[in-house]
């Protein structure tokens, strides 16, 4: 009933009115439907975000705003860029404030928590949410929390879309290695943190038309795909320990989300292929 109410009222569906008359008969899918991944929305540049944090992007944007008038652009271009840059700063600061609200909530829960162990967990959560995504992550826990916030905001709150567009093992592995080399984390603890992230991904659902929901048993979680494996820029195998941690986390929690995409290539380790097949099984 909800879906029928919004038919013709929501942005999704208005594109039909923009089509030429000779194309309209071919637009509705009868018996088949096309699954379009959200490539048009882009994906976050986590390499840069992890390097400078959102405050670094805000600083870069503010510097651009201050020097905009000296670029010799037209009045119209100046106003368009000025509005965009000011909006970017507002949005980035809103994301920081969003995370700090989680930090505040964790502190409130910690004050009334009777379990010492759980109270420590909540206090640590508060500290991490106070730090990221405003600042660059300093280890695996903060990197995963940073990833969670940015994904939640950009792929769920702002625009529900399929896929994530990032190579999860490639962007997360350096922080795991940093912690492991320093003796701050074990492989088992790292996998548990990834499993927590997977569980969070299963908490968000989507309002979908009956046809889309008919092939997914039970609820309809927001479809999110992580990409693993592949090659480096030099063409070498890019598999790392986080590749296997992500696969093992999926095997352990046995839930729909995230879906896993493996980049297959001629140099792919047999162990990775067997691990992926085991996950499918």
Beta strands, then each sheet from edge to edge (+ up, - down):
strand 1: 225-229
strand 2: 259-263
sheet 1: 1+ 2+
end
